[in-house]
Amino acid sequence: MINKRLLVKNLLAHNDENSFYDKKRYINISDKEGKAKFLKHVCALANSNPKNNSYIVVGVEDEDNKIVGVDFFDDSKIQNLVNAYIENAPIISYENIPFPHLPEGKVVGLVTIRANGKLCALRKNIWKYWGGSVFFRDGSMSMPKVFDIQIKDVNSPIVAEIEQHAKNNIELTLNGVFDFMNKRHPDMESHYKVFKEQFVVCWAGLPKKAKDKTYYSRVDIELINEQVKLFYSALDEVEIIDNDRVFTITEYVQLGLEQQQKYYPLETVNIIFDDNGTYKIESTLIFKPPQYDKKVLYHIFNTNNAILEKIKKKLPLTPRDEKDLKDLPATHLICYLNGFEGAKQMLEDYRWFVKDYNKDIYKSLKESLRILRKVRYS
């Protein structure tokens, strides 16, 4: 098994990007331009590495390779995006890799791209790239190519050596368990479980019992062998069930207007461990959003937009505005789920103004955008 933290370090040891790996300060797939640039790099790396993995490391400064981290990103539907836009799509995964020096909630993103040996091209137009475009890596750049198109395998020995140097061992696994339980979460209820005598999963959270079930908040779940953070949420309620082969996470979100709050199941994630030393992750969206009267939502939508405009223009908020702002991420989420398409874009456009105004409300806003991303991709 590959220790992904060691893999990131070994990749960064190649001081500059090249034809099998790229590094980014962050990626943004919430708009057309961000999607297009991400797909271009995926296409180029897959075409330049037809028989081995290629990688994008996210959360690293370009100039000096300093690891600064990005927000936890649980986009299990990223394969759907790649399949929709790339012909002969590679297999792609996005993993969150914790580093000890990063603040809580910050990780390094690792995008792994496994080509299928066939030429990748854009299926359709996106942003300024035309459907049918083919990209290859030219040094550290992803460049279009229109003639003499031929995929060549030149990096397999180099990538194999890097991955070999990132293999896990018992010492790293034990250190990871003790670090997770004793240093990172000493104030929480923590657990670990070994699956198939090979995989170690640790999880921590604040428990709350309701009837015959236990739910956790402030949940952190990590696959220790590979140093991969499987789940992280500072807000939502989570139910955890496990047996000898499967570790199941069911995430709930709290939604409602005014005092009428209720928990709704959002998504179930099954991590299935096999005897042959492999595992797979299957996610199922089970969300059924609450529906509300459109007249009430129109009033809330317009009020929220007026508050966001005040924040943007640095105008003072009334006490009522302050109260509504606290609920704004959740109520705007409800508006979107009830057919107000502009609600998501408003959250995207004003997120940085909200961050400057109130960091706690900004955390709630990021959670709402995370939920919208899951719902939309499904």
C-alpha positions in Angstrom: 0.0 0.0 0.0 1.2 3.5 -0.8 1.5 6.1 1.9 0.0 9.1 0.2 1.8 11.6 2.4 5.1 10.1 1.5 4.0 10.1 -2.2 3.3 13.8 -2.1 6.7 14.5 -0.6 8.4 12.3 -3.2 6.6 14.1 -6.0 7.5 17.5 -4.6 11.1 16.4 -4.5 11.0 16.7 -8.3 11.3 20.5 -7.9 9.3 21.5 -10.9 6.2 20.1 -12.6 6.8 17.8 -15.5 5.0 15.4 -17.8 3.7 13.1 -15.0 2.8 15.5 -12.3 1.5 19.0 -11.8 1.1 21.2 -8.7 -1.6 23.8 -8.0 -2.2 26.3 -5.2 -5.9 25.4 -5.5 -8.3 24.2 -8.1 -11.8 25.5 -8.8 -14.4 23.4 -10.5 -17.4 25.5 -9.5 -17.4 27.6 -12.8 -16.8 26.9 -16.5 -13.3 28.4 -16.6 -12.1 26.4 -13.6 -13.7 23.2 -14.9 -12.1 23.7 -18.4 -8.6 24.3 -17.0 -8.9 21.3 -14.7 -10.1 19.0 -17.6 -7.2 20.3 -19.8 -4.6 19.2 -17.2 -6.3 15.8 -16.7 -6.4 15.2 -20.5 -2.8 16.3 -20.9 -1.5 14.2 -18.1 -3.4 11.1 -19.2 -2.2 11.4 -22.8 1.4 11.9 -21.6 1.3 8.9 -19.3 -0.7 6.1 -21.0 0.6 3.2 -18.9 1.2 4.7 -15.4 -0.4 7.0 -12.9 0.0 10.8 -13.1 -0.7 13.3 -10.4 -1.9 16.8 -9.5 -0.8 18.0 -6.0 -3.2 20.7 -4.7 -2.3 23.1 -1.9 1.3 23.9 -2.8 3.0 27.2 -3.5 4.4 27.2 -7.1 7.6 29.2 -6.4 9.1 27.3 -3.4 7.0 24.1 -3.0 5.7 25.2 0.4 2.8 23.1 1.6 0.0 25.6 2.5 -3.0 23.3 2.2 -6.6 23.7 0.9 -10.0 23.0 2.4 -11.1 19.4 2.7 -12.8 18.5 -0.6 -15.0 15.4 -0.5 -16.0 15.4 -4.2 -16.8 11.7 -4.8 -18.5 12.7 -8.1 -15.4 14.1 -9.8 -15.3 11.1 -12.1 -18.7 12.1 -13.4 -17.3 15.5 -14.5 -14.4 13.8 -16.3 -16.6 11.2 -18.0 -19.0 14.0 -19.2 -16.3 16.0 -20.9 -13.5 13.7 -21.9 -13.5 11.0 -24.6 -11.7 7.8 -23.4 -11.8 9.3 -19.9 -9.1 8.2 -17.4 -9.9 6.8 -14.0 -9.6 9.7 -11.6 -9.7 10.2 -7.8 -9.3 13.1 -5.4 -7.9 12.3 -2.0 -7.3 14.5 1.0 -3.9 14.1 2.6 -3.4 15.4 6.2 -0.1 17.0 7.1 0.7 17.6 10.8 1.6 21.3 10.5 -1.5 22.3 8.6 -4.5 24.0 10.5 -7.6 21.9 11.3 -9.6 21.2 8.2 -6.7 21.9 5.9 -5.2 19.2 3.8 -3.2 18.6 0.6 -5.3 17.4 -2.3 -3.9 14.6 -4.4 -5.5 14.0 -7.8 -4.5 10.6 -9.2 -5.1 10.0 -12.9 -4.9 6.6 -14.4 -5.1 6.5 -18.2 -6.8 3.7 -20.2 -4.1 3.6 -22.9 -6.3 5.4 -25.4 -6.1 9.0 -26.6 -8.1 11.4 -24.5 -9.9 14.4 -26.1 -12.6 16.8 -25.1 -16.0 15.6 -26.0 -17.6 19.0 -26.3 -16.9 22.7 -26.0 -16.1 24.2 -22.6 -15.0 27.7 -22.0 -12.5 28.6 -24.7 -11.6 25.0 -25.5 -13.2 23.3 -28.5 -14.7 19.8 -28.5 -12.2 17.4 -30.1 -9.2 19.2 -28.6 -6.2 17.0 -27.6 -3.7 18.1 -24.9 -0.2 16.8 -24.0 2.3 17.9 -21.4 5.2 19.9 -22.7 7.5 20.1 -19.7 5.4 21.8 -17.0 2.7 23.1 -19.4 -0.5 21.4 -20.7 -0.5 22.3 -24.4 -2.9 21.6 -27.3 -1.7 19.4 -30.2 -3.2 19.2 -33.6 -0.7 17.2 -35.6 1.7 14.3 -35.1 -0.5 13.0 -32.3 0.9 9.9 -30.7 0.8 8.7 -27.1 4.1 7.5 -25.8 5.0 5.8 -22.5 8.2 7.4 -21.2 7.6 7.9 -17.5 6.6 4.4 -16.2 10.0 3.6 -14.7 10.2 7.0 -13.0 6.7 6.9 -11.5 7.2 3.3 -10.4 10.3 4.2 -8.5 8.5 7.2 -6.8 5.6 5.0 -5.8 8.0 2.3 -4.5 9.7 4.8 -2.2 6.3 5.7 -0.8 5.4 2.2 0.3 3.9 1.9 3.8 5.4 0.0 6.8 4.3 -1.0 10.3 6.1 1.9 12.0 4.4 4.5 9.8 1.0 2.9 10.5 1.5 2.8 14.3 2.7 6.3 14.4 -0.3 7.4 12.4 -2.7 5.7 14.8 -1.1 7.2 17.9 -0.9 10.7 16.3 -4.6 10.6 15.3 -5.9 9.5 18.7 -3.5 11.1 21.2 -2.3 14.3 19.5 -4.9 15.4 17.0 -8.1 14.4 18.9 -7.3 14.1 22.6 -10.6 15.9 23.5 -12.9 13.6 21.5 -14.1 10.0 21.5 -11.7 8.2 19.2 -11.8 4.7 17.7 -9.8 2.5 15.4 -10.6 -0.7 13.6 -8.4 -3.1 11.5 -10.1 -4.5 8.3 -8.8 -7.7 6.6 -5.7 -7.6 8.7 -4.3 -4.9 6.5 -6.3 -1.6 6.7 -6.6 0.6 9.7 -9.4 3.1 9.9 -9.4 5.8 12.7 -12.3 8.0 13.5 -13.1 10.7 16.1 -16.1 12.8 17.0 -18.4 14.1 19.7 -21.1 11.4 20.3 -24.8 12.0 20.8 -27.2 9.2 21.5 -30.8 9.3 20.1 -33.0 6.3 20.9 -30.9 3.3 19.9 -28.5 5.1 17.6 -25.2 7.1 18.2 -24.5 10.1 16.0 -21.2 12.0 15.9 -20.4 15.7 15.2 -17.1 17.3 14.3 -16.2 14.1 12.7 -12.8 13.2 11.3 -12.2 9.8 9.6 -8.9 8.7 8.2 -7.4 5.6 6.5 -4.1 5.4 8.3 -2.3 3.1 6.0 -2.5 5.5 3.1 -2.7 8.7 5.1 -5.9 9.6 3.4 -8.6 11.7 5.2 -11.9 10.0 4.2 -14.3 12.4 5.8 -14.2 15.7 7.7 -17.0 18.0 8.8 -17.2 20.6 11.6 -21.0 20.9 11.4 -22.9 17.9 10.2 -24.2 14.8 12.1 -22.8 11.5 11.0 -23.8 7.9 11.8 -21.0 5.2 11.6 -21.6 1.5 11.2 -19.0 -1.2 10.5 -18.6 -4.9 10.2 -15.7 -7.1 9.2 -15.6 -5.9 5.6 -17.5 -2.6 5.3 -17.1 0.8 7.0 -20.3 2.9 6.4 -20.7 6.6 6.9 -24.1 8.2 6.6 -24.1 12.0 6.7 -27.0 14.1 7.8 -27.6 17.8 7.2 -29.7 20.1 9.4 -32.1 22.2 7.4 -35.2 24.3 8.1 -36.6 27.8 8.3 -36.7 29.6 11.6 -37.1 27.1 14.5 -38.4 24.3 12.3 -35.1 22.5 12.0 -34.8 18.8 11.0 -32.0 16.4 10.1 -32.1 14.9 6.6 -29.9 12.0 5.4 -27.6 13.3 2.7 -25.3 10.6 1.5 -24.2 7.1 2.4 -20.5 6.1 1.8 -19.4 2.5 1.9 -15.7 1.7 2.1 -15.4 -1.9 1.2 -12.2 -3.8 2.0 -11.3 -7.0 0.1 -9.0 -9.9 0.9 -6.6 -9.1 -1.9 -5.3 -5.9 -0.3 -7.6 -3.5 -2.2 -10.6 -1.4 -1.2 -13.2 0.6 -3.0 -15.5 3.5 -2.0 -19.1 3.6 -3.1 -21.2 6.6 -2.4 -25.0 6.9 -2.8 -26.9 10.2 -2.6 -30.1 9.6 -0.5 -31.1 13.2 -0.1 -34.7 14.3 -0.4 -34.8 18.1 0.1 -37.6 19.7 2.1 -40.1 21.8 0.0 -41.5 25.1 1.1 -44.0 27.7 -0.1 -42.5 29.7 -3.0 -43.8 33.1 -1.7 -42.0 32.6 1.6 -38.8 31.6 -0.2 -39.0 34.6 -2.6 -39.0 36.9 0.5 -36.1 35.1 2.1 -34.1 35.0 -1.2 -34.5 38.8 -1.8 -33.7 39.6 1.8 -30.5 37.4 1.7 -29.4 39.1 -1.5 -29.9 42.5 0.0 -27.8 41.6 3.0 -25.0 40.2 0.8 -25.0 43.5 -1.2 -24.7 45.5 2.1 -21.7 43.3 3.1 -20.1 43.8 -0.3 -20.5 47.6 -0.1 -19.5 47.6 3.6 -22.7 49.1 4.8 -23.9 48.6 8.4 -26.2 45.7 9.1 -29.3 46.0 11.4 -29.8 43.5 14.3 -32.4 41.8 12.1 -29.8 41.6 9.2 -27.3 40.1 11.6 -29.7 37.4 12.6 -30.7 36.6 9.0 -27.0 36.5 8.0 -26.4 33.8 10.5 -29.0 31.7 8.8 -28.2 32.8 5.3 -26.0 29.8 4.1 -28.7 27.3 5.2 -31.7 29.4 3.9 -30.0 30.1 0.5 -29.3 26.4 0.3 -33.0 25.7 0.8 -33.8 28.3 -1.9 -31.6 26.5 -4.4 -33.1 23.1 -3.6 -36.5 24.6 -4.2 -35.7 25.9 -7.7 -34.0 29.2 -7.2 -31.1 28.5 -9.5 -29.3 31.9 -8.8 -28.9 31.0 -5.1 -25.8 28.9 -5.6 -24.1 31.6 -7.8 -24.8 34.2 -5.2 -23.0 32.1 -2.5 -20.1 31.7 -4.9 -19.9 35.4 -5.8 -20.1 36.7 -2.3 -18.2 34.1 -0.3 -15.0 36.2 0.0 -17.0 39.2 1.3 -18.7 37.0 3.9 -15.3 35.6 4.9 -13.9 39.1 5.6 -17.1 39.9 7.5 -17.5 36.8 9.7 -15.3 33.7 9.5 -17.8 31.5 11.4 -20.6 32.3 8.9 -18.1 31.7 6.1 -17.6 28.1 7.4 -21.3 27.5 7.2 -21.3 29.0 3.7 -18.6 26.5 2.6 -20.6 23.6 4.0 -23.7 24.7 2.0 -21.6 24.9 -1.2 -20.2 21.4 -0.4 -23.7 20.0 -0.2 -24.8 21.8 -3.4 -21.8 20.3 -5.2 -22.8 16.8 -4.1 -26.5 17.3 -5.1 -25.7 18.9 -8.4 -23.1 16.3 -9.6 -25.6 13.5 -8.7 
